[in-house]
Amino acid sequence: MQHQQKYFWICVYGLCTLFLFSILIYDHYRSYSNFYDQLTTETVSIEKVLEHIPICTPKDRPRQRNLLTMLQAWSHLAEQHHIPYWISYGTLVGYVQRRGLLPHDLDVDIIMMSDDTPQLIKLSQLNFSSDYEIKVQPQWYIANHRYRSYFRKEGIHFVAPNARFIHRKTQYHVDIFPAYDFHPLYANKSIEDKQSENLAIQALRNHWLSYPRNWTYPLETCYFSEIKVLCPAQPEKFVATIYGSNAVRKSDTRCVQGRWVAAI
């Protein structure tokens, strides 16, 4: 009788364990499936958007398609995992000028608070996609990127961004740059000296831009080439401060005889 009871409880324990394991597997693949279901339902909209983006060279359309696909995939992933970010740099210029991708742009740029980078580290360790991956700069905690190193054996071919969201096959990527609530030039000083009401990001030529927090917050939902993303509260101020007031109204690049050239 004791042996039968022991066998009974072993079976019960085994079935409970199998049930819990099945729930974990289902939850993992449901999340994985949701990520792809969302992307699949919106790929057609990208093709429609591309019809309104000018081209100049034969390589433009495939590049534009890849960049918008990358941004759309990142947008879904960030929303799914509640990751705060905002579009920035050349991507933000495109939003201000034409509410979408600049025809000649070569990459996608976003910014996150550096303190949120551990969220990316955790996500990079999950098998969230067979097509996409996240690589985090191992020295992301060093505010001044000039003191960071490349880790080429690990596929880390960047130092300025804190991380990259990468398409495994095409190697197109979203650069994820850091913002700080202190000025990085004072990163070696005491915490009391570092605290600031401003935020700081990297500007042009390794210079730093310290700016009012309300330029960024509250983040706003906006549509970049019809893709739902997060934008800073005052995008025009960013563009004018970093690239000059003319960048708010017109592009500094134009198509001449099948080539993109700097506008005079």
N, C-alpha and C positions, 0 to 999 in steps of 0.2 A: 504493500500500500504506500509506504514511504517513497519507494522508487517511482511509483506512478505519479504521486504528487510532485516529486522533484522534476520528472520529465514534463509534467503539465506546465510548471512554472518556467522551465527552460523554453518551452514552445511559446508561452505568452511573452516572455522577454524578447525572444527572437523576432516574433511578429511585430511587437511594438517598435523595436529597433529598425526593422525593415520599413515600417510605416513612416517613421520620422525621417529616415534616409530618403524615402521616395518623395516626401514633401519638399525636402531641401533640393533635390534634383529638379523637381517640377518648378519650384520657385526660381531656380537659376535659369532654366531654359525658357521659362515664361518671360523673364526679364530680357534674355537674349533675343527671343522671338519678337517682343515688343519693339526693341531697338530696330530690327530689320523691317518689321511691318510698317513702322512709321516712315522709314526711309523709302520703302517701295511705293507707298501711296503718294509720295510727293515728287518723284523723279520726273514726272511729266511736266510739272510746273517749272522746273529748271529749264527744260527744253523750250517752253514758251517764253521764259525770261530771256533766254539767249537770242531770240529773234530780235530783241530790241537793244542788244549790245553790239556796237560797231566792231568790225574786225579790220585789220590792216595787213596781217601776214597769214600764211596758211596755218601756222601753229596757234593762232589766237583762239579759235573756237574750242579745240580740245583742252587748251589750258584754262580757258574761262569755265568750261564745263567741270573740269576737275576741281577748280577752286570753289565754285559754288556747291558742288557735291560735298567737299570737305567741310565747308562752313555749315551746311545743313546737317551733316552727321554730328558735328561738334555741338550744334545747337540742341539737337535731340538728346545727346548724351548728358550735356550740362543740365538740361531741364529735368531729365529723369533722375539725376543724382543730386539735384539742388546745389549746383556749383555756381557761385556768383562770379561774373566776369563782365567785361564790356568791350565792344569792338574799338580798335585804336589805330593810330598811325595811318598808313596808306588806306587801310580798309575804312577808317573813319572819314578820311578825305573823300572817298567814293560815296559814302553815305551823305555827306554834307553837299557835295556837288550834284549828285544825280540819284541819290537814294538807292545806290547799288554799286555793283562792281565797276571799278575803273577799267576800261577796255584793255589797257596795257599792263595792269597790275600783275605781279609775279607771285604773290603770296597772300596769305590771310593773317592779320595780326589782331590779337586780343590782349587784354590786360586782366590780371587777377591780383588781389592783394597777396603779397608774398606769404603772409601768415596762413593763407588757405592752401598752400602747396601740399601739405600732408594729405589733403583730400585726393590730390592727383596721384600721390605715391600709392595710396591704398587702392585707387581705381586701376592703376597701372599693373597691379598684381593680380587683377581679376581677368578671366578670359571673357571679356564683355563682347568681343567681336573677333571673327576670323579675318576680317579685312582691315581693321584699324587697331592701332596700339598707341599707348602714351609712353613717352620716354621723358624722365625727369632728370635734369642736370644734377649730378651727385653733389655738387657744391652750391646748390641753389640758395643755401642759407647765407652765403657770402654776398653781401649787398652790392659791392663794387665788382662787376663782372670781369674787370681787368685782372683780378686776382684769382679767377677761376681757371680750370684746366680743361682740355678736351679729353674725352674718354672714348677714343675711336673704336677700340675693340668692343665696347658695349653699344656702339652705334650712336654715341653722343658726339655729334659734329657741330655743336653749338655751345656758346658760353653766355651770350647776352640773355636769351630767353631762359626762364626757369624750367620750361618744359615744351614739348612738342606733341601735338596730336597728329599721327602719321598714318597715311594709307600704306599698308605693307607692300603692295605691288608697285604702285606708281611713285611712291615716295613723296608725293605732294603732302603738304603739312600745314597745320595751323600753328603759328608761333605764339606761345603763351608767355608774355612779358610780365615782370613783377611791378607792383606799386607798393610804396612804403608809407607808413604813417610817421616817418622820421626822415631826415635828409641823409642819404647814404654817405655823403662826405664826412659826416660826423658819426659814422657807424662804430668807430672804435672808442668813442667817448662814453660817458656814463649814461645810464637810462634817463636820468633827469634831463640831461642835455639833449637827448634825442627826441623826446616827446614833442609833438607839434600838432597844431590844429590843421595844418596843411597836409596834403599828400605829395609824394614825390615820385616821378617816373623818369626814365631815361629819355632825353631829347636827342637832337642831332649832334653828331661828332663827339659822342661820349659825354656831352654836357647833361646836367640834371635840371629838370623843371620842377620847381616847388610851386604848388598852386592851391587855391582854396578848395576845401573838401566838397563844397557845394557845386563845383564844376562836374563832379562825378555823381554824387548822391543827391536825391534818390535815383537809383538806376531806373531806366524807363524801357519798356518793351517797344521795339521799333521793328520795321520791316526793311531788310536789306536785300534788294533784288527779290522781294516777296518772301524772303526767308525770315522767320521770326527770330530775332536776336535781342540782346540787351545792349542799350546805348547809354553813354554818360548823360547826365542831366543837361549839360550845356556843350554839345559837341562842337559848335562853331568856335567857341573860345579856345578849345584845344587846337583845332586846325589853324586858326589865325596866329596863335602864340608860337606854335612849333614851326609852321611852314610859311607864315606870312599872311596878311589879310587877303591877298589876291587868290590864295588857295581856296578860300571859301567860295569864290564865284567861278573860277575857271581852272582848267587843267594846265599843268606845265609841260604836257606832252601832246604831240599831235602826229598824225599819219602823213608821211611824205614819201610818195613813190614806193609804197609797199614796206615802209620801215617806220617804226616809232622813233621820233626824234624830239629833243627838247624844244619847246616852243620859245620863240624869241620875244 
